[in-house]
Amino acid sequence: MMHSTSATAFWSIAMLVLWVVLVGGAAWATVRLIRHPRRPPPALPSPLEILERRFAAGELTREDFDEARARLHEHHLDL
């Protein structure tokens, strides 16, 4: 039984295209990961920053703010 030359040529070209797509995709993904690494999530605000924002927004009185700030300093949570 003889194989068709056109069928052999088709499958040879199809395999070549498949390999080019696979290698090209791997190269693209590698370059993308190297040039655009994942960024770490933004840092959360410190407890003191949250307290200051709430005081600035009028959610806390001066006495509440001073008391809460003193507690933060007591426990070293104002970093």
N, C-alpha and C positions, 0 to 999 in steps of 0.2 A: 504494500500500500504506500503510495507516495503522498507526501505532504505538499500542500500548495505553497509556493514561494511567497505569494502575497499574504497568506495567513501568518507565515513565519515572520515576515517583515513587519506586519501589524503588531504582533505580540512583542517583538524585539523593541519596537518604538514605544509601545505602551509601557513596557517595563522600564525603559530608559526615562520616560516622562515621569513615571511613578518615583523612581529613585531621585530624580532632580527635584521633584516636589518635596519629598521627605527630607533630603539633605538641605534644601533651601529653607524649608520650614524650621528645621532644627537650628540652622545658622541664624535665621531671623529671631527666633525665640531667645537664643543665647545672647545675641547683641542687645536685644531689648531689655533683658534682665540685667545686663552689665551696665548699660547706659541709664536705665530708669529703675533703680532698685526700689523696693517697697519702702515708703516713708513710714517712720514710726508714728503712731497716733499722737496728736498734740497733747502736751502735758496738761494735766488737770490743774485748776487753780488751787492754791494753798488754802487752808482753812481761814487764814488771816485775810486773804484777798476776798474770799466769799463774804466774810464778816464786814469788811470795808465796803463792798458793793451793796450789801443789804442796808448798811448805815447810810450810805450815800443816796439810796433809793427811798429812804424814809421809813423803812420797815422796822427799824430799831431806834429806841431813844438813846440819848447820850449815855445814860446810866447802864442800859442793857449792853451797849457796845463796850463800855469800859469794863464791865463785869466779865463779859465773854472774852475780851482780849486778855484780861488778867488770867483767866482760866487757861487760855491757850499758852500763854507764857509759862504758867505753872507746869504744864505738861509738855512743854517744848514742841508744840504743834504749829508754831508760826513759821515753819521753814518754807 
